[in-house]
Amino acid sequence: MKWTKANQEGLLPVARSSHTVTFIKSGKGKAYVFGGEHQPRTPIDSELHVYELDCGAWNPVQCSGDAPCPRVAHTAAAVGDTIYFFGGRSGIEMGEGSMNDLYSFDTKAGKWTRLEPKGALPEPRSFHAMVAIGSKIYVFGGCGKGGRLNDLHMFDTEAMEWLQMPSSPDIKGRGGAGLVASADGGSLFVVGGFAGYELNDVHRFDLAQRTWDCPACCSTEAAAASLLPARSVFGVSAHACGACEHGGHLVLFGGEVDPSDKGHAGAGQFSSETYCLDTAKGAAGWHKLETSGTAPTPRGWFAATAVPGGMLVHGGNSPSNERLDDMYILNLHGDN
């Protein structure tokens, strides 16, 4: 398990936090960065940047169509060659300028489209979480105009329709949580977040049964023995490889473990540690991974995306409240 600091050539995106990075399986892979803030709570712009993993070069993307307005704390997820962007906010205060608009970006055609889906739209929100499974996209929680949310919504990219899924009264409304699909695509996991205080709970949603539960790996006993400090605004992904010891596990990096007394205008206490959770029945809690190479410095509010064999981390906020523009890749397949 090795961290590598990525070489970055070309026209780098401005240092930022509260943005998104999305991996597309084109050639040896591309990572698309959008949105975020350079100064606290001030959206940067509507430009899209692409990083070519094979040559380590950044380029601005030449786009056509109807692009989203500048925003922070939105989400993005890819279905095939198309990236979907949902929500976020354009205002300074938590409920100010919250959005529930949905855009797609066709990476082959280079075209933005503002979508007009059927069904009941999720309420406007920011700092929510989103993940794609097949042709469907799931959105959880976030900060709404009236407070923190615990709802789950599904968008069917083929039917172009929103559907609200069951919620659980046992799950606190939260922002800055992780939402990740299991390696087999049969479950969703909600991890941590901020509910007025940092959280480290894990909840599972069974997509076939449409029911919530607390997985055995995160039972009361396992959680009590867990080595994962409560946190929010971290990066988490599922490792789907069946050929290594971490196949089917959730892998988590960084995040905020103690919030700033200045709120989002300041920098809290951030982590630089990497953790792993075996979601198999009977497995006990999180454990810290020992990694080699050059690991990212402590950070929160960064963007992360799953890449083949691991995770890519871009930017974020530092303990000195300076936005970052560096990038790292975690390879779970050893030191090669």
PALUM-865393 format. One record per residue (C-alpha): x, y, z; residue in one letter. Coordinates in steps of 0.02 Angstrom, whole numbers, plus 32768, in hexadecimal, padded with zeros to 4 digits. Each point is the difference from the previous one (the first is absolute). Example, Ala and Ser with C-alpha at 12.3 -4.5 7.8 and 13.67 -1.06 7.14 Angstrom:
BEGIN
82677F1F8186a804580AC7FDFs
% end
This chain:
BEGIN
800080008000m805980997FC0k7FDA80B97FEFw804D805C7F6Dt800180BC7FE7k7FC480197F4Ea806980607F84n7F9B80937FBCq802E80597F60e7FA2807D7F95g7F7F807E803Cl7FD57FCA80B2l7F57802D804Bp800580878085v80187FBB80B0a7F547FD88046r7F917FA3807Bs7F4A7FC98005s800C7FCB7F49h7FEF7F5C7FA2t80777F8F7FA1v7FB67F757F94t805A7F6F7FACf7FD17FCD7F4Fi803F7F5D7FB4k803F80497F5Ds80A97FBF7FC4g806A7FF1809Ck7F85806D805Eg7FD180B68014k7FD38064809Ba7F8980957FEEy8003808D8082v7F70807A8012f7FCB808B8077g8033802480B1g804B8095805Ae80AB8053800Ah7FC980818080q7F8B7FC18089p7F4B7FF17FC7r801C80567F59t7FE47F927F65p808F80067F83i7FB57FED7F52d7FA87F887F89s809B7FC07FA8e80207F477FEEl80B27FBB8007h803C7F557FC8v809A7FA0803Ay80497F797F90e803E7F748071l80727FB77F7Cd8068809D7FE3c7FDF8063809Fg7FC2809B7FA6a7F7180788025w7F9980597F7Dn7F6780708006p7F6C7FAF7FAAv7FB380567F6Aq7F467FF38022c7F5E80287FA7s7F4F80038042g7FB18042809Fd80837FF9808Ca7FD4800780BAp801A80A3805Dc809880088076p7FE27F9C809Er804C7FA98096v7FD07F63805Fa7FAB7FAD7F6Bh80147F497FCFt80307FA37F62a7FF77F4C7FC4a80257FAA7F5Ba7F947F8A7F9Bv80657FC47F6Cg804D80977FAAd7F84807A804Ct8018805E80A4i7F6780388062y800980978075f7F7D80238085f7FDE808F8078g807B80648066g7FF480B68030r803380AA7FBEs7FE68069809Dg806D80238097i7F8C7FC18089e7FD47F488013m7F4E800E7FBCg8023808F7F88e7FFC7FD97F47g7FE17F458019s7FD77FA77F5Em7FAE7F5F7FC6n8025800F7F47d80467F6D7F9Fl807C800B7F70y80567F817F92s80A680137FA7f80247F8E7F6Bd80BC7FEA8006t80057FBE7F4Dk7F9E80907FB3a803C8083807Bg7F4E803B801Dk7FA2803C809Bw7F457FE0800Ft7F8B80408086r7F8A7F6F8020l7F45800D8021e7FD97F5B8054p7F587FB9802Fk7FCE7FD680B2g8010805C80A4a80A4805F8007l80687FF5809Fp7FFB80A28060e8091807A7FE4p809D7FCF8060r80BC800B8012s80867F91804Df7F997F667FD4h80467F5D7FBBa7FE47FA77F5Bm80327F5C7FADv7FD57FA47F5Ea7FD37F487FEEi7FE57FCC7F4Cg7F89807C7FB0s7FBD804080A6k8040808C8070i7FDE800D80BBy800380A08067v8004800280BEf7FEE80868085g805880A78000g7FD580AD8040c7F5580407FCBg7FB280AA801Bk7FAA7FC2809Dg808D7F98804Ag80637F617FE5r7FAE7F747F9El7FFB7F42800An7F9C7FD87F63d80327F8F7F6Fl7FD0801E7F4Bh801F7F9E7F60m801080497F51f7FE77F877F6Fd806B80427F71t7FA37F977F80e7F4E802D8036a803880B2802Dm7F9D7FF680A1e801C802280BAw7FBC7F878082l8008801A80BDq803B7F66805Em7FD37FCF80B3p80568060808Ds802D7FC380AEs7FD9805F80A1p809C7FB0804Ad807180657F8Ci802580B18036k7FF4808A7F7Eg80B1802B7FCBr807180587F86g80AD7FCB7FC7g7FDA7F458009a80427F797F8Eg7F8C7F9B7F8Fl804C7F697FAEv7FBE7F687FA3a80337F518034s80747FA57F89a7F707F917FC4d7F8D80957FE3g7F7B7FBC8074g8010807A8090s802480B5802Bl806680328097f7FEF80A88058v809D80298063v801D80898081g7FDB80B77FE0g7FD68098806Af7F5F80148063a80368091806Eg808E7F8D8034y806D7F837FA2e7FBC7F4F7FE4l804E7F557FDFn7F637F967FEDd7FDE7F917F69v7F547FD77FB8h7FD67F8A7F72r7F71800A7F83f7FCF7F5E7FAAd7FD080317F4Fl7F997F647FDDa7F9E800580A3q800480BE800Fr80237FF480B9t8081804E8074w80667FA48083d80A1800A8061c807A7F837FB4p80507F7D806Fa80AA804D7FE0c7FC1809E8057c7F987FB8808Ds8007805680A9t808E7F8F8037e806280187F5Fa7FE580BC8002a803D800980B3a80A07FA77FCDa801280627F5Es80A1805E7FE1l7FA880827F94l7FEE80AA8055p7F5E805A7FD6a801280707F67r7FB080577F6Bs803380447F54v80747F6D7FDCf801A7F8E7F6Bg7FBC7F4E7FFAv7FED7F7D7F78s7FE07F467FECa808E7F927FC6h7FB37F817F89a809A7F967FDAc7FE77F49802Eg80B87FD67FE9a8046805A8098c7FE57FFE80BCe7F9D80A37FFBh7F827FCB7F7Bg7F4F80338032g803E80778087h7FDA80B8801Al809B806E7FFEv7FFC80AB8054l807E808F8005f801080A28060g7F7580768030g7FD48076808De80077FB480AEv7FE280A08062d7FA380957FB5p803D80B38002s7FAC80798078d7FF480747F68k7F917F837FA6g801C7FEE7F46h806580A27FFEa808C7FAC8062g80657F608000a7FE17F77807Eg80707F718031q80217F8D7F6Cf803C7F4D7FEDs80817FB47F8As7FDD7F4C802Ce7FBA7F747F95t7F817F828043y7FAD7F627FC0c7F5B7FAB802Al7FDB7F4B7FD3d7F4480017FE3t7FF27F428008a7F8B7FB88083k805A7FE680A4g809280727FD7a80298078808Da800D80B97FE1g807D80717FABw80BB7FEA8004h808A80787FD2k80657FD67F65l80BC800A8002e8032804F7F5Ct80A680267FABs8031808A7F88g7FD180B7800Et7F5880148055a7F95809D7FF4p80158080808At7F6F8017807Ap7F6780477FA9r7F4380077FF6g7F8080417F84w80657FB37F71f7FC17FA17F69a801B7F457FEBa7FD07F7C7F81t801A7F467FECa80807FCE7F7Cv80347F507FCBp805C7FB48093g7FE4808E8079g7FCF80B5801Cm802F80AC7FBBl800180988074v800680B47FC0h801180A6805Bg7F9F802B809Dg801980708096n809D7FFB806Ds8011801C80BCp803F80B07FD8s7F5E80237FA0n805E80067F5Be7FB17FA97F6Ar80677F787FADl801F7FCE7F4Bd80667F618017d7FC67F527FD1m80257F518040y7FD57F4F7FCBi7FEF7F6D8078l802E7F577FB6n7FB97F728069l805B7F7C7F9Bh80A58012805Ag809A806A7FE4d800B7FEA7F43n
% end
